[in-house]
Amino acid sequence: PIVSYYEIGTALTANHGHTAFMGVYGMLAVGIALFCLRYLIPQKHWTDRPAKFSFWALNIGLFWMSIATLFPLGVAQLYQSVKVGYFDARSLKFLTTKTNILIEWARLPGDLLFIIGIFPIIYLAWIAVRYKTAHPTAPGQLPSLYTEISESHEET
């Protein structure tokens, strides 16, 4: 579409890139890390609170960054690009207007929340290293991660 000609290189591109990359690969990495950490940390030392806090902080921080800053700035750049020209929308003169600077500063709470959301995962990794136990490798000796439901329960 023709809008892509005017949109490429604006904050909308960064918005898409940040949310897509972190939303797919970042959250996948966090999920796999938490799955592994849950197995490594002994039951008596595990708590769900850091994982829950990290999940919400990372997602809300990413959402805030996307909605509060990159999307409005990208829409403003797209409008300026269509109205005046692509060069003007990417110029320092346009990017340093008071409104755009305010939008950039509005990103700070989301970025801080996102950064804070990393610390619970680091804490859980530290707990895993601190209380690591030797796990057996023979199939019959491994602790169950899931409960298997038997087929003996007949539906009536």
C-alpha positions as CSV (number, residue, x, y, z in Angstrom):
1,P,0.0,0.0,0.0
2,I,1.1,3.6,-0.6
3,V,1.0,4.4,3.1
4,S,4.0,2.1,3.6
5,Y,6.0,4.5,1.5
6,Y,5.3,7.3,4.0
7,E,5.4,5.2,7.1
8,I,8.7,3.3,6.7
9,G,11.4,4.8,9.0
10,T,8.9,6.5,11.4
11,A,8.2,5.6,15.0
12,L,5.5,3.3,13.7
13,T,8.2,1.1,12.3
14,A,10.0,1.1,15.7
15,N,6.6,0.4,17.4
16,H,6.1,-2.7,15.2
17,G,9.7,-3.9,15.7
18,H,9.8,-3.5,19.5
19,T,6.4,-5.1,20.2
20,A,6.8,-7.9,17.6
21,F,10.3,-8.9,18.7
22,M,9.7,-8.7,22.4
23,G,6.2,-10.1,22.1
24,V,7.3,-13.1,20.2
25,Y,10.9,-14.0,21.0
26,G,11.3,-12.1,24.3
27,M,8.2,-13.6,25.9
28,L,9.1,-17.0,24.5
29,A,12.5,-16.8,26.1
30,V,11.0,-15.6,29.4
31,G,8.5,-18.5,29.3
32,I,11.1,-21.1,28.6
33,A,13.3,-19.7,31.4
34,L,10.5,-19.8,33.9
35,F,9.6,-23.4,32.8
36,C,13.2,-24.4,33.4
37,L,13.6,-22.4,36.6
38,R,10.4,-24.0,38.0
39,Y,12.0,-27.4,37.5
40,L,15.4,-26.4,38.9
41,I,14.2,-24.7,42.1
42,P,13.1,-27.0,44.9
43,Q,9.4,-26.9,45.8
44,K,10.1,-25.4,49.3
45,H,12.0,-22.4,47.8
46,W,9.6,-21.8,44.8
47,T,7.1,-19.0,44.9
48,D,4.9,-17.8,42.0
49,R,5.0,-14.1,43.1
50,P,8.2,-13.1,41.2
51,A,7.1,-14.8,38.0
52,K,3.6,-13.2,38.2
53,F,5.1,-9.8,38.9
54,S,7.7,-10.2,36.1
55,F,5.0,-11.3,33.6
56,W,2.8,-8.3,34.3
57,A,5.6,-5.7,34.6
58,L,7.1,-6.8,31.2
59,N,3.8,-6.8,29.4
60,I,2.5,-3.6,30.9
61,G,5.8,-1.9,30.3
62,L,5.9,-3.0,26.7
63,F,2.3,-1.9,26.2
64,W,3.0,1.5,27.7
65,M,6.1,2.0,25.5
66,S,4.0,1.1,22.5
67,I,0.8,3.0,23.2
68,A,2.1,6.0,25.1
69,T,5.1,6.9,22.9
70,L,5.9,5.1,19.7
71,F,2.3,4.9,18.4
72,P,1.4,8.6,18.9
73,L,4.8,9.8,17.6
74,G,4.5,7.5,14.6
75,V,1.0,8.7,13.8
76,A,2.3,12.3,14.1
77,Q,5.2,11.5,11.8
78,L,3.0,9.8,9.3
79,Y,0.6,12.8,9.2
80,Q,3.6,15.1,8.8
81,S,5.0,12.9,6.1
82,V,1.8,12.9,4.1
83,K,1.1,16.6,4.7
84,V,4.6,18.2,4.3
85,G,7.0,15.4,3.2
86,Y,8.9,12.5,4.4
87,F,12.1,14.5,4.9
88,D,10.4,16.9,7.2
89,A,8.8,14.2,9.2
90,R,12.2,12.7,10.0
91,S,14.0,16.1,10.5
92,L,15.4,17.2,13.8
93,K,13.2,20.2,13.7
94,F,10.1,18.1,13.7
95,L,11.4,15.5,16.2
96,T,12.4,18.1,18.8
97,T,9.1,20.0,19.0
98,K,7.7,20.4,22.5
99,T,4.9,17.9,21.9
100,N,7.3,15.2,20.6
101,I,9.7,15.7,23.5
102,L,6.7,15.4,25.9
103,I,5.7,12.2,24.2
104,E,9.3,10.8,24.5
105,W,9.4,11.6,28.2
106,A,6.0,9.9,28.6
107,R,7.7,6.6,27.7
108,L,9.8,6.7,30.9
109,P,7.3,5.0,33.3
110,G,6.8,2.1,30.9
111,D,10.5,1.7,30.3
112,L,11.2,1.7,34.1
113,L,8.4,-0.9,34.7
114,F,9.8,-3.1,31.9
115,I,13.3,-2.9,33.4
116,I,12.0,-3.6,36.9
117,G,10.2,-6.7,35.4
118,I,13.5,-8.3,34.6
119,F,14.7,-8.4,38.2
120,P,12.3,-11.1,39.4
121,I,13.6,-13.4,36.7
122,I,17.2,-12.7,37.8
123,Y,16.1,-13.3,41.4
124,L,14.6,-16.7,40.4
125,A,17.8,-17.6,38.5
126,W,19.8,-16.8,41.6
127,I,17.5,-19.0,43.7
128,A,17.9,-21.8,41.2
129,V,21.7,-21.5,41.4
130,R,21.7,-21.1,45.2
131,Y,19.5,-24.1,45.9
132,K,20.3,-26.3,43.0
133,T,19.9,-30.0,43.6
134,A,21.2,-32.9,41.7
135,H,18.3,-34.4,39.7
136,P,18.4,-38.1,38.8
137,T,18.7,-38.8,35.1
138,A,17.0,-42.3,35.0
139,P,13.4,-42.0,33.7
140,G,11.8,-43.8,36.6
141,Q,13.5,-41.5,39.2
142,L,12.5,-38.1,37.8
143,P,9.9,-36.2,39.7
144,S,6.6,-35.7,37.9
145,L,6.0,-32.3,36.4
146,Y,2.4,-33.1,35.5
147,T,-0.3,-35.3,36.9
148,E,-1.5,-37.9,34.4
149,I,-5.3,-38.5,34.4
150,S,-6.1,-42.2,34.1
151,E,-8.7,-43.5,31.7
152,S,-10.5,-45.4,34.4
153,H,-12.9,-42.5,35.0
154,E,-15.8,-43.5,32.8
155,E,-18.3,-40.8,31.8
156,T,-21.8,-41.6,32.8
